[in-house]
Amino acid sequence: MPRMTFIDADGNPREVDAPLGHSLLQIAWDNGLDMEGACEGAMACSTCHVIVDPSWNDRLDAPTEDEEDMLDLAPGLKATSRLGCQIIITEAMDGLVVHLPDSTRNLLLA
């Protein structure tokens, strides 16, 4: 089974199992990590915003236009920002590293 690392906003790494076919959002939830995912993976919010480590960015499929539109709502957007609900684990992602931002904005509560 692939493994991956989430790095929290304080810089603390947490290596976890990354089951094939699961999204980063689901993996974060399964491991008690601080990722909201207010829309439960429907790509209707930006609360599962992650920042892909630059060494991994070019190895992932590019975000869709819809994902890029939702990312525009995320605070702290970086060049390698993605929605965790849109990254689905494959064998090729063994060792993936993503950073959790220090804040999110839940527009459903605004």
Sequence and secondary structure as in RCSB ss.txt:
>XXXX:A:sequence
MPRMTFIDADGNPREVDAPLGHSLLQIAWDNGLDMEGACEGAMACSTCHVIVDPSWNDRLDAPTEDEEDMLDLAP
GLKATSRLGCQIIITEAMDGLVVHLPDSTRNLLLA
>XXXX:A:secstr
  EEEEE TTS EEEEE  TT BHHHHHHHTT S   TTTTSSSSSTTEEEE HHHHTTS    HHHHHHHTTST
T  TTEEEGGG B  GGGTTEEEE  S    GGG 
